[in-house]
Amino acid sequence: MGRESVASVLAAPSLQLMADEIRYLKHLEKNPQETGTFIGELEKWRLAGNRHFNKKDFESAIHIYKRCARLGRGFESITTEEFRGRATPIVIMADSNCAQAYLERRQWESALQSAEGALSLGPQHVKSLFRKGKALQGLQEFKKALAALEAALELRPYDDSTMAAVAEVKSAYHQSVTGEFDLYNYYLENLPPFCSDYVGSVEIKSTATAGRGLFLTESMKLGQLVIVSNAIALGLAARGKFNEHLINLAFACTRLATSSVRYAHQFRYFHSRLKNQNARVPPLELYIPGSDWAPDPHSKVEPPGIEEALEIVRINSFDSSRIGNPEAFLDGLKDALGHTPPAQVNVCALWALPSLLNHSCLPTCAVSLVGKAMFIRATRDLPAGTELTISYVVSDSLDREQLTKAWNFACRCERCLFDEIVKPHISDAVQMFSDIMSDFEARLPRALEPDKLKYEIFSRLIHHVEQRIQNLPCKLDDRQKGWVRFIFQRGYMLRIVFCPQEVSRLEKIEMVAQLLNIYKAVEAGTCGLNLQLAACLLKGVELEYGRSSHEYQSTRKVVAMHFHVALGEMDDDFLDKLLKAKFSSDSLAPFFNEISRSEKGYQQHTFIWQSRSQQSLL
Ligand SMILES: C[S@@+](CC[C@H](N)C(=O)[O-])C[C@H]1O[C@@H](n2cnc3c(N)ncnc32)[C@H](O)[C@@H]1O
């Protein structure tokens, strides 16, 4: 029988797949006596899929299940009622297991298709109903997910995993409509929880000079949550492979855009230089999973080619330098990949709705990550109508114009206009700073520990900067003074890093408070460093003045503000727990407490500059 045996057809290389299958089915139609063998082989093939599945080789399992289901379906169209009854359960299980393999790989659209394939033959197949529910949960179609899971529960009441899934979906749905996320456990220690997408009171509008942008339709309080958005695609590559993570992300995007109509439409609206710059304003519902957005049946949307996907990724993706918190990025990877990623990876990701946020050097929003969910909060009280902005660049540079060239625009925000006025008056301080830093980079050892000489160098620089600020021809308010100081922020930071033992606690408190104020003037809450400094300051003030003092109470307000912007509203009790768990007094006290510091030595003295986000600043 040569090529016409079912085993050889199932095992044939993919390219010949369809042709072989059709030829075989024709053969079987003419030779119905072989039907028994065929069904036996089909079942064996399904079990082979299970073996791959159990070894967690999901790709091979999917490949085998799919062929098994396709051949079984083809067979159903040519056979008798009796044999159909024997093949159908195999096809249902192949489809259903295929859905599970896709679920393991977090390919929700494909999982949904396979589960629906199984249900088209067996509408009461409980496992397929459950898997359909999980796939819809992954797609954040919570109402539909609940319907599928409740149907499964009706057929198999009190099933533990179905009941758990129903509870999960209900809580995810609650998050998506209310914006209430219970992150307390996560902040204290756990792995990131699942966070639904949430879209607060915003609208998408055209701006005068920056294309489309996101705007508030209601006023917001400092720290209030505006948007939560999950990454839609990730790009990974080994470190040292220049830009390979961006290329991988672009390929992931092209796959994504072919996998679902919603994503295909989102890609059509991404900013890319290859497209018309006056891009149309997308409907907000497009970015709200489960909303009643529907594609226009008359317009066909082509997925982006690789060249355009690369452009989209280059302009719209975020990497850890833009999030300012590499740890959170890695947590997000664990969450998205379902396993711990290799340590040495470059990673970038794409978020759909946040890609409509324009840049400002005085951003109205702070970004933080919980797993792969991006949380966007107001950095200050904002009236309705305010444009939501984030900072695309590390904004202590006076050459921000150079940096934003990568995005093809020059920022004209209040701070950039102000910079132009003060630049000529601080040029000598900038030169002094740049000389010290190149000397520091080239010659001074990079050890970040107390050092009297280096402390004096940075103290002199800061003295010089403060004099320049005093002598400027125009009168500056406190915020503007903060902007000037921010240009030299690494100097202010290094002065703290090198601060020797004999400096008094009060002077140290002063230095940390000043740096925190600088961050507040520019971009409160946008990096973990603010929180480290804030916690450190509070500990110092507590040691110096005691918890019931006026000084402690007013410092606590400032510190709470930084935590609110970065992590959301929290009550006093939770702030205390967080400070204790994550910013423990053991590691913070030595900087301010001379006695314990001299006992413990300098090692611990360097606590605030050991975080990775800090190192990227130095
Ligand atoms: C990530 S997109 C932001 C959304 C974009 N405005 C849109 O219509 O899709 C980045 C692009 O927005 C524009 N853009 C962002 N911030 C801007 C600003 N402050 N001034 C001018 N253009 C800006 C630039 O064209 C930039 O390449």
The ligand as an SDF file (V2000), in Angstrom:
LIG
                    3D

 27 29  0  0  0  0  0  0  0  0999 V2000
    5.1130   56.3450   21.0710 C   0  0  0  0  0  0  0  0  0  0  0  0
    4.5000   57.4470   19.8840 S   0  0  0  0  0  0  0  0  0  0  0  0
    3.3770   58.4310   20.7820 C   0  0  0  0  0  0  0  0  0  0  0  0
    2.0230   58.4950   20.1320 C   0  0  0  0  0  0  0  0  0  0  0  0
    1.9900   59.2470   18.8150 C   0  0  0  0  0  0  0  0  0  0  0  0
    1.8040   60.6680   19.0590 N   0  0  0  0  0  0  0  0  0  0  0  0
    0.9210   58.6920   17.8940 C   0  0  0  0  0  0  0  0  0  0  0  0
    0.2110   59.4730   17.2570 O   0  0  0  0  0  0  0  0  0  0  0  0
    0.8350   57.4520   17.7790 O   0  0  0  0  0  0  0  0  0  0  0  0
    5.9240   58.4420   19.6940 C   0  0  0  0  0  0  0  0  0  0  0  0
    5.8100   59.4860   18.6170 C   0  0  0  0  0  0  0  0  0  0  0  0
    4.9380   60.5230   19.0360 O   0  0  0  0  0  0  0  0  0  0  0  0
    5.4580   61.8010   18.6810 C   0  0  0  0  0  0  0  0  0  0  0  0
    5.7620   62.5580   19.9110 N   0  0  0  0  0  0  0  0  0  0  0  0
    5.7940   62.0730   21.1620 C   0  0  0  0  0  0  0  0  0  0  0  0
    6.0430   63.0290   22.0670 N   0  0  0  0  0  0  0  0  0  0  0  0
    6.1840   64.1810   21.3880 C   0  0  0  0  0  0  0  0  0  0  0  0
    6.4710   65.5370   21.7510 C   0  0  0  0  0  0  0  0  0  0  0  0
    6.6560   65.9050   23.0220 N   0  0  0  0  0  0  0  0  0  0  0  0
    6.5490   66.4550   20.7530 N   0  0  0  0  0  0  0  0  0  0  0  0
    6.3650   66.1020   19.4660 C   0  0  0  0  0  0  0  0  0  0  0  0
    6.1060   64.8430   19.0410 N   0  0  0  0  0  0  0  0  0  0  0  0
    6.0100   63.8780   19.9870 C   0  0  0  0  0  0  0  0  0  0  0  0
    6.7150   61.5490   17.8870 C   0  0  0  0  0  0  0  0  0  0  0  0
    6.3680   61.5100   16.5220 O   0  0  0  0  0  0  0  0  0  0  0  0
    7.1270   60.1600   18.3530 C   0  0  0  0  0  0  0  0  0  0  0  0
    7.8960   59.4590   17.3810 O   0  0  0  0  0  0  0  0  0  0  0  0
  1  2  1  0
  2  3  1  0
  2 10  1  0
  3  4  1  0
  4  5  1  0
  5  6  1  0
  5  7  1  0
  7  8  2  0
  7  9  1  0
 10 11  1  0
 11 12  1  0
 11 26  1  0
 12 13  1  0
 13 14  1  0
 13 24  1  0
 14 15  1  0
 14 23  1  0
 15 16  2  0
 16 17  1  0
 17 18  1  0
 17 23  2  0
 18 19  1  0
 18 20  2  0
 20 21  1  0
 21 22  2  0
 22 23  1  0
 24 25  1  0
 24 26  1  0
 26 27  1  0
M  CHG  2   2   1   9  -1
M  END
$$$$
